Amino acid sequence: MDIWKFYDITHREHTLCNALSDRKLDDLITLLRLPTGSRVVEIACGKGEFLVRLAEAYGVSGTAVDISPYTIADAERLHLKRVPTADLVFKEMDGKQFASETTENFDLAACIGADWIFGGYGRMLEALRNMVVPGGWVIGGSPYWLQAPCAEYLAATGASAETYGTHAENVAAGEALGLKLAYTLVSNADDWDRYHGLQWYAVEQFARDHPEDADLAEVLQRADKDRELYLTWERETLGWAVYAFRRALD
């Protein structure tokens, strides 16, 4: 089935398509203290909540991209509903193909939870760093290992011990690029449980509402596997954090 249809089904109850809570996102936005009219870019924007909240808080202009037609449609509806006069553009495209239409860099560049677009977390931070002005914000979100993953989990997922770093290693990856860590927002077990639990709820509701859907059996199979992975291993093995870095002043 279409992978983006699957994610649309599993994330229908989510405001944010990751394990960051609404309160922690608001904490981050408060700390950013962007000047009015700042320029922002977000790669893999999901439903557009981060960029819309930045527009509400600071009057930013911005561009956000996502490869999913479902989330881009959600983001455009959110834009029209909450900040219809804000200068925001949402584009359906592969984030690694994004290039600014001007030579001017952004005041903030973000990619929260999709470092695979760039081939890994460190490469994501490097790409974001290159998009921002000196002193600009680089916001990256990523899982991290709470503990060394067991062999059974790696075999079940096809991941390796190098797929993620530890929390400290994620910070060090940014600092190795000349970025200065300003803040981290770390999800707790409740945040993780809510993120995954809403997926289970959404799939159950979809199955009730669409018993005739041609992809239902695959949706249920994939969702059951994801739930088993989370309950068996991931809840104790994986953490989630958003890292707020500043690019050095030249």
Secondary structure, 3 states (H helix, E strand, C coil): CCHHHHHHHHCCCCCCCCCCCHHHHHHHHHHHCCCCCCEEEEECCCCCHHHHHHHHHHCCEEEEEECCHHHHHHHHHHHHHHCCCCCEEEEECCHHHCCCCCCCCEEEEEEECCHHHHCCHHHHHHHHHCCEEEEEEEEEEEEEECCCCCHHHHHHHCCCCCCCCEHHHHHHHHHCCCEEEEEEEECCHHHHHHHHHHHHHHHHHHHHHCCCCCCHHHHHHHHHHHHHHHHHHHHHHEEEEEEEEEECCC
